[in-house]
Each structure stands twice: as C-alpha cells, then as structure tokens.
Amino acid sequence: IIIECNPSSNVLIGTFKSYMSHPIFRFNNRKLVNMNSLKPNQMHVCVNTDDLGVFDTSLEFEYALLKQALLSQEDDNSNSIHGARDVMEYLDDLRNMGIEATFSS
C-alpha cells in the first residue's frame, strides 16, 4: 500500500494550514531528524499534483514546497533543524517510492 500525498490541494482543502503540518512527515520521516519527537515512521508515500486544472501546480513545485517547508523549520535558537543534504535525500526517497509505485512489476 502506498499513500499518495498532494501537498497543495491537501493544504488548501485540508484541516492543516501549513506545509510543515502536512501528514506526509508523519507517514514517512526517514532521514529527518528532530521531527518533534515523532517516532520514525516508514510508510510508503508518494507525492503527486492532484488536479492540475484546479490547483495550477506541477510535480516539481510540489517537491519544492516540501523542500522549503523542511528547510525553513528552525529550533528554539533559530537554527535550521534539517540540513540541505538530509532534505534532498528525503525528497529523493519520496521520488523513488513514487517511481516504484508507478512502474513496479
């Protein structure tokens, strides 16, 4: 089972109002440190765009939104919580899970 997440539409019509609150980070937080003391979850998730005609987005933009949310998260001393390398590895894992879900044999 793989959970498809559509960040733009989920934030616009969901009960959470920021990308950092998106449940994708609860479903899978592999390689991300300090996710508010969340237990490591490793559900299979992928990122998608939902309805392009309604939400006017692209797959690249959806990944960029998640990247920005993670890179902008700071601790109490205004230090970045996630390093750029960890974020890119996390996004690459999401990308690979999406490829596996789409093109699995």
C-alpha positions in Angstrom: 0.0 0.0 0.0 1.3 3.4 -0.9 -0.2 6.7 0.3 -0.4 9.4 -2.3 0.0 12.9 -0.9 -0.9 16.0 -2.9 0.6 18.9 -0.8 -1.0 21.9 -2.5 -4.5 20.5 -2.6 -4.2 19.0 0.9 -3.2 22.3 2.4 -5.9 24.2 0.6 -8.7 21.9 1.4 -7.4 20.1 4.5 -7.6 20.8 8.2 -3.9 21.9 8.4 -2.8 25.2 7.1 0.9 24.9 6.5 3.1 22.6 4.5 5.2 21.8 7.6 2.0 20.4 9.2 1.4 18.1 6.2 0.9 14.5 7.3 3.5 13.2 4.9 6.1 13.9 7.5 4.2 11.7 10.0 3.7 8.9 7.5 7.4 8.9 6.5 10.1 10.8 8.2 13.1 8.7 7.2 16.4 10.6 7.4 14.8 13.6 9.0 16.0 14.4 12.5 14.0 16.2 15.2 10.6 15.7 13.8 9.0 17.0 17.0 9.9 13.7 18.7 7.9 11.7 16.3 8.7 8.0 16.2 10.3 7.0 12.9 7.6 6.0 10.5 8.3 4.4 7.3 5.0 4.1 5.4 5.3 4.1 1.7 4.3 7.5 0.4 4.5 9.4 -2.9 4.0 13.0 -3.9 1.5 13.9 -6.7 -0.2 17.0 -8.1 -3.9 16.2 -7.8 -6.0 18.2 -10.3 -3.7 20.4 -12.4 -6.6 22.4 -13.8 -7.8 23.4 -10.4 -4.6 23.7 -8.4 -2.3 25.1 -11.1 0.8 23.2 -9.9 3.4 20.8 -11.1 5.2 17.8 -9.6 8.4 19.9 -9.4 6.5 22.6 -7.5 5.0 20.1 -5.0 8.5 18.8 -4.2 9.8 22.4 -3.9 7.0 23.2 -1.4 8.0 20.2 0.8 11.7 21.2 0.5 11.0 24.8 1.6 8.9 23.6 4.5 11.6 21.4 5.8 14.5 23.9 5.2 12.6 26.7 6.9 11.9 24.7 10.1 14.0 26.1 13.0 14.7 25.2 16.6 14.3 27.5 19.5 17.6 29.2 18.7 16.6 29.9 15.1 19.0 27.3 13.8 17.9 25.1 10.9 16.7 21.7 12.0 17.3 19.9 8.8 20.4 20.0 6.7 20.1 20.5 3.0 21.6 17.1 2.3 19.2 15.3 4.6 16.2 17.1 3.0 17.4 16.2 -0.5 17.9 12.6 0.5 14.4 12.5 2.0 12.9 14.0 -1.2 14.8 11.5 -3.3 13.4 8.7 -1.2 9.9 10.0 -1.8 10.7 10.3 -5.6 11.9 6.7 -5.6 8.8 5.4 -3.8 6.7 7.2 -6.4 8.6 5.6 -9.3 8.2 2.2 -7.6 4.5 2.7 -7.1 4.0 3.7 -10.7 6.4 1.4 -12.5 6.5 -1.7 -10.3 6.5 -5.1 -12.0 
